[in-house]
Amino acid sequence: MNSMEIEEKIHKRSLQETLYRIPQAISNLVERFFYNLGFKIAQQPKTWMTCCSVLVILCLGGLFRFRQEKNPLKLWVPVDSDFVQDTEWLISTFKEGQRIENMIFVADDILESEALVRLNEITKQIFNVQTNSKPNISWMDVCFKIPIISNIVEPKRKKRQLNDSFFEEDYKMPNQAGYDPGVHFPTKLYCKIFNSFPKGCLLFSIMDIWEFNSTLIKSQTKEQIVNKFNSVDISPTLGHPLNFSQLLGGVTKDDKGRIIKAKVVKTQWIVHINFTEVNMDEMGNDAGTADWSTKKVSDWEAVFLKELKEVSNNLTENKTNTYSIYYEAGRSFGDISQDSIFHDVEKLIAGIIIMSMYVQVILSKFNWVEWRFWLTSVALLCIGGAFAVAVGLCSLAGIPYGPVHTSLPFLLMGLGVDDTFVMMAAWEEVAFHEKNHNKPLPERVALALSHAGAAISVTSLTDVVAFVIGASTILPSLHSFCIYAAVGVFVTFVLQVTFFVAFFTLDCKRIEMKRNGVLPCIGHENYPCPTVNTKESISCKLIDRLYTNVVFPLPGKIGILCITIVFATFGGIGSSRLEQWFDPVWFLPKESYLSEYLVVKGKEFPNVGDEVTVFISNADFVQEFPNILNLSMILQNASFTESVKNWPLDFIHFVDANFNIDAENKTLTENEFTMYLSKFLFSRIGGKYQRNFRFKGNLTCGESSPSIIIASIDFKFKKFSSPYEWIPGMDNAKKIASEAGIDGSVIVWSEMFAAWVTDKVISQEVVRNLILALICVMGMTAFLIAEPQTCFWILLCVLLTLLDVCGFMYYWGLTIDIVSCIGLELAVGLSVDYAAHVAHGFLNAVETPGARGPDERSLRVLKAMRHIGAAVLFGAGSTLLALSLLSFSRAYVFRAFFKIFLLVIVFGLWHGLLLLPVVLSTIGPRSLRSNFKNIRSRNNDLIEETEAATVPLNKE
């Protein structure tokens, strides 16, 4: 080897050493900072505790601006979605709406007089039920009212007044659909009669056929009941057309096509909602799942549900009958979902208590002096304080609190307790070395914090940045949660390295003074001075045996790598099959009355889909009517629709049948259109469509209709079974509306779109958030650790953990939804901790003199695992204990969180405590604790080796 080659090799080594100094300099800078911080805190612990307490109290002042978001529109739906804008526009424009209360009555045969009488009595009980509030609220006070037109009869031709131009024109008496004799009444007479009609509550019930008269029903034979049911198609009490057969389920027909038997019948009460009186801050619930409602309606629904519950209990207790009922109200989903989420609060509290006891056991020794009761309490207090500060600061900034924020304390406990264990491990490491025994307490505390602070700063700051980036999500609840989490994690870190360290100093003084761990005023003078020998601890002995005998030998390394590959393979397969699917029904416990109702409804009425409305505004309705008609016909023939309430088609038939005008192929003038539309909307056939219009003025009987502001078309989707059906159905409906060629605004809206819109984007959000989180992990570890190889291995561990978690979510029956999206966001933070602590410990482990290559790396891994491995394992155990009781929860949210957290802990520990040590012990980078004298000596050794290699050549 010539001198040029020697110089080149030394130059390369010098370049490597220059690059090596960067992470070493960062590590030294971080440790120096925490050493100085720890020294100052340990010198004046009470001052630091006081200052921290004052700052926490000041931050709590933000709670005066605390606001809990209860509006589901601002929690679960992307803020930039069309649904949010459309809903706000509809509420502000229509200012009123309806919602349906449902009851299903089950019997061996509904069309028996005894069953009908029982159903009628239940129905009348609901009519009579009232709230206890003053004034009392009854069904008549909240129902949606429509004119009762049952008294309209066909006019006699001799009574026609030919001089009345509105309702009297020359016409033939056609016998076809759409013909309405009431239209041909004299205008003044007809409108006088119409305007005098009382308004009645809209109710869909087969009892309407017998006008809710139990005496009449009892007098009917089976054949009379069947004939009556199959012959009536107009409500006797309201006068409006009604298909009563749609209310029956489990029907049996005879050879004539008549319904002669049915097992179930549904009754629907239509309730009126005045949106101007809706206050979601008052009527919303803590889970953010309540529907829009006024207090009056909500109070009546409460007594409605109470009455039906009593009826259901009575029917169940009466063993002599075969009747049963199933029911729901507009408030049912919100009530039950909130109850299921917050019903298991006692499990959460119990989990926290178990975790607290666990931390007490880990941090303490079984004697009165070294029982760190108050230190453990302060560690948990710091976590609680961090949560309170996060809520206070975010509230001060105007960021609302949401239902998913309930999981934040568990995240902070997982990270905070882990930081505490790391702190205690660093202290034991300092106390173990004899050279530190005679050092003053402030200096020993500073040394401990210099090691622990550097380790927890890597994990904490990485988590903070990951959550800050996660706050860019389009989901409002997740956006708010990520901001709260970022603030909470940062404050937890700050309190751990300040307030906890200050109290830890006082606790160490207490131990040195041999004071009681619970009552410090009690002394134990005869207690021997405590000694620390980390190598003799049970955890260290187990770690030594595990890694020396199992992990580090070649068969152990191969086995761990093979198992990791198997996990990754199954994880990859599962991840590719993981479905994007969320059903709000999952929020409901199976034993709830609403779940039972939905099961019966799905079984007996399997083809009943969700209701949808097409709203048309800002259009010339006279000129655009052909396009509107064409849109309604396309929807009626679409593969995804079950039925369409097609007013344009009924209007065409009405004009043709009553006035012999082909409005489908002839463009009506504006005067003709407005005149015929008014007649249509005041007819028996078209009266039900009045609610589909909003006019610039009042719609008046006997006058042409004012200009239309908004017109709507109602239809129903077919019954969808998965997102792969309802998302295309929603998109296709919107596509058809946008391509209808209507010169105006066309909006397709359904209440179910709130869940479907989120369902549509949630998978992209999960992938996006995870990618951004991984970039943050890579960026922050590169900045704080600055050792490229180590950063890569940390990223790989986090990536494999997330891959396995997503894959095994599929095998455990979970899907991609809003809950799992939040859970995976938390998973990034936890999985980073496991790998980063071990990697940081490995990098900062001092090289063993004389050891080189794999042996030297293995010794450093062993030192790191002795120092930090137990702390990481204990921290994971505390998180698992706190969440363990959630496995018994009846709430889907908590069960899903438990499953995801368990997977994160299992796979995070596997990759952080087993795979990463295998990799680092084999090809890991060298220690940041190498001193520069050794570096220079290695260069000199290189020169000597090369010179020795040239000796034989020189001799020649």
C-alpha positions, 0 to 999 in steps of 0.5 A, a space after each residue: 500500500 503506497 503513501 497515497 493510498 494511506 493518505 486517501 484512507 485516512 482522509 476517508 476515515 477523517 470524513 467519516 469522523 467529521 460526519 460522526 461528530 454531528 450526532 455526537 455534538 447534538 447528543 452532547 448539546 442535549 445532555 448538557 442542556 438537561 444537565 444544567 436544567 436538572 442541576 438548577 431544579 435540584 438546587 431549588 426544587 420548591 421554587 420550580 414546583 411553585 412556578 410550575 403550579 402557578 403556570 398550570 393554574 394560569 393556563 386553567 383560566 382558559 377553561 372559562 372559554 371551554 366549549 364542547 362541540 356537540 353538533 355532529 355536522 362539525 364533528 364527523 363530516 369533512 369541513 370542506 364537503 358539499 354536505 356541510 354547505 348543503 345542510 347549512 343552506 337547507 336549514 337556513 332556507 327551509 327553516 323546518 323539517 320532519 323526522 319520524 318516530 317508528 313502532 313495529 307491532 308483531 303478531 301471528 296475524 296482524 289482520 285479525 280483529 284481536 291484534 288490530 284492537 291491541 294495536 289500536 289501543 297502543 296507538 291511542 295511548 301514544 295520542 294521549 301521552 303528555 310530558 310532565 313539564 308545564 305546559 304539557 306537550 302532547 302529540 298534537 303539539 309536535 306533529 307535522 300537520 296537513 289539511 284534512 281533505 277527506 270530505 271532498 266529493 265529486 261535484 255535480 255538473 249542474 252545480 258548476 259555475 261556468 264563469 269561474 276561470 280558475 277551477 272551471 274550464 271545459 274538459 272531458 271526464 277522462 278515466 285515467 290516472 291523475 283525474 281529480 273531480 275536486 279540481 272542477 269545483 267552483 273556485 270560490 266554493 272549493 277554496 272556501 271549503 279547502 281553507 276551512 279544512 282543519 289540519 290533522 297530524 300526519 300519521 301512517 297507520 293501518 288503523 286509519 282504515 277503521 278510523 281508530 275505532 276499536 268498537 268498529 274493528 271488533 265487529 269485523 270478521 276476518 273476511 271483512 277486515 281483509 276486504 277492507 284492507 285491500 280496497 282502501 287506498 285513501 286515508 279515511 281520516 286525512 283524505 290523502 292517497 296512501 298505500 297501506 300495504 307498504 306498512 306490512 311485513 311478512 305478508 301472505 297473499 291469496 291467488 287473487 293477489 290480496 293480502 290475507 295475512 301479515 306478521 308485522 306492521 309498522 306505524 310512523 308518527 311524523 314530527 315537525 322540527 322548527 330549525 330556528 328553535 334548534 340549539 345544538 349546544 343545548 340539545 346535543 349530547 357529549 358523544 356528538 351523535 344527537 340529531 337536530 331537534 327542539 327541546 319540545 320535540 325532544 321532551 315529547 320523544 322521551 315520554 313517547 319512548 317511556 310509554 312504549 317501553 312500558 307497553 313492551 314490558 307488559 306484552 313481554 310479561 303477559 305469556 298468554 299473547 304472542 304480541 311484541 313491539 319494537 320502536 325508535 324515536 329521533 333521539 334514540 340513536 343519540 341517547 343510546 350511543 352516548 350512554 354506551 360510550 359513557 356507560 363504562 366510565 367506571 371501567 375507565 376509572 378502575 383501569 386508572 386505579 389499577 394502573 396507579 397501583 401498578 406504577 406504585 409497585 414498579 417505582 417503590 420497594 416493599 419498605 416504608 422508606 422506599 415506598 414512593 407513594 407521593 412520587 407516584 402520585 405526583 407522576 400521575 398528577 403531572 399527567 392530569 395537569 398536562 391534560 387540564 392545561 391542554 384543555 385550558 390552552 386549546 379552549 383559550 384559542 377557541 378550539 372546541 372539545 369533542 367526544 374523541 378527546 376522551 381517549 387523550 388521557 390514555 395517550 398521555 398516561 401511556 407516554 407520561 408513565 413511560 417517561 417516569 420509568 425512563 427517569 427512574 431507570 436513569 436515576 438507578 443507573 447513576 446511583 449504581 456507579 460508586 463514583 457518583 455516591 459522594 456527589 451532591 444530590 443536585 449533581 446526581 439528579 442532573 446526571 440522571 436528567 441528562 440521560 433521561 431528558 435526552 431519551 424522552 425528548 426524542 420521543 416526546 417531540 417526535 410525537 408532538 410534531 406528528 400530531 401537529 402534522 395530523 391536525 391538517 386532516 379534513 375531519 373536524 373531530 380528528 383535527 381538534 383532537 390532534 391539536 389537543 394531543 400535541 399540546 398535551 404531549 408537550 406539556 406532559 414532557 415539560 412537567 415531567 422534566 420540571 415539576 416531577 424532577 423537582 419533587 423527585 429531588 425532595 423525595 430523594 432527600 426524604 429517603 436519605 433522611 430515612 423518612 416514611 414514604 406515606 407520612 414523611 413526618 415519621 422517621 425510621 432511624 434504624 433503616 439501613 442506607 439504601 443501595 442500588 445494584 441494577 445488575 442484581 435486580 430481577 429485571 436485569 437478570 431476566 434481560 441478561 438471560 433473555 438476550 444472552 441465551 436467546 436473542 444474541 445467538 445466531 439461531 435466536 436472531 434467525 428465529 426473530 427475523 423469521 417471525 418478523 417476516 411472518 408477521 409482516 407477511 400476514 400484516 401485509 395480506 391483512 392490510 390489503 384486505 382491510 375494508 373501508 367501512 363504518 356503520 353507525 349501528 356499531 355504536 349501539 349495544 346489541 341488547 338496546 331497544 334500538 338494536 332490536 328494532 333495527 334487526 326486526 326492521 331489516 328482517 321484515 322490511 329488507 327493501 326499505 332504503 334511505 330517503 334522499 331529496 333533490 333540491 333545485 333552486 335559482 332556475 327558470 322552472 317554466 323553461 327548465 320543467 322538461 329537464 326537471 321531468 327528465 331528471 325525475 324519470 332517470 332517477 325513477 329508472 335508475 338501478 340504485 333507487 327503490 321508489 321516487 315521489 315523482 311530482 313532475 310525472 304526477 303533474 303531467 298526468 294531472 294536467 293531461 287527465 283534468 285539462 286534456 293538455 299534453 304538458 310533457 310534449 308541450 311547453 306551457 306558458 308561465 301563466 299556464 304553468 303557474 295556474 295548473 301548478 296551483 290547481 295541482 298542489 290544492 288537489 287531492 292528488 297533488 296536495 302532498 307535494 306542497 312541502 316540496 316547494 318554496 315560493 316567493 310569496 304565499 301559495 293561495 288557493 284560487 290563485 296562480 302560484 308565485 314564482 318558485 324559489 326551491 322545488 324538490 324531488 324525494 326518492 328512496 335508495 335501494 337497501 344498500 349493504 356495504 360502502 361498495 354500494 352506498 358510496 357509488 349510489 350517492 355518487 351516481 345520484 349526484 352525477 345524474 343531478 349534475 348532468 341533468 342540464 338544468 340551468 340552476 343549482 341542483 343539490 342531492 341531499 340525504 341525512 345518511 350522506 353525513 356518514 357516507 361522505 366521511 366513509 368515502 374519504 376516511 381511507 385516504 385520510 388514514 393513509 395520508 395521516 400515516 404517511 405524514 406521521 412517518 415523515 415526521 418520525 423520520 424528520 424528527 429522529 434525523 434532527 434529534 439523533 442525526 445518525 442516519 443508520 439509527 434513524 432508518 432502523 427506527 423508521 423501519 420498526 415504526 413502519 413494520 408496527 403499523 403494517 402489522 397493526 393494520 393487518 391484524 385489525 382485519 383479522 380481528 374484525 376491525 375496519 377503516 373508520 373514524 375510530 380506527 383512524 384516531 387509534 392509528 394516529 395514537 399508534 404512531 406515537 406509542 410505536 415511536 417510543 418503543 424503538 426510539 428509546 432502545 436506539 437512543 440507549 444503544 447509541 449512547 452506551 459506552 463502548 467496552 474496551 477491547 471489544 470489537 465488531 458484533 461482540 461490542 455491539 451486543 454488549 452495548 445493546 445489553 447495556 441499553 436493554 438493562 438501562 432502558 428495556 425494563 422501563 419501556 416494558 413497564 411503560 407498555 404494561 401500564 398502558 395495557 393495564 389502564 385499557 384492559 377493562 375496556 375489553 369488556 366494554 359494550 361501546 364499540 369505540 372503547 372495544 376498538 381502541 383496546 384492540 388497536 392499543 393491544 396490537 400496537 403494544 404487542 408489535 411495538 414491543 416486538 420490533 423495539 425490544 427484539 427486532 431492533 436489538 438483533 439488527 443493532 447487535 449485528 450491523 448497528 452504528 458505533 457509540 457516540 461515547 467514543 472519545 477522540 483519542 481513540 479515534 486518533 489512535 485508530 488512525 495511527 494504528 492504520 498507518 502502522 498496519 499499512 507500514 508493516 504491510 510494506 516491509 516485505 516489499 522493502 526487504 526485497 
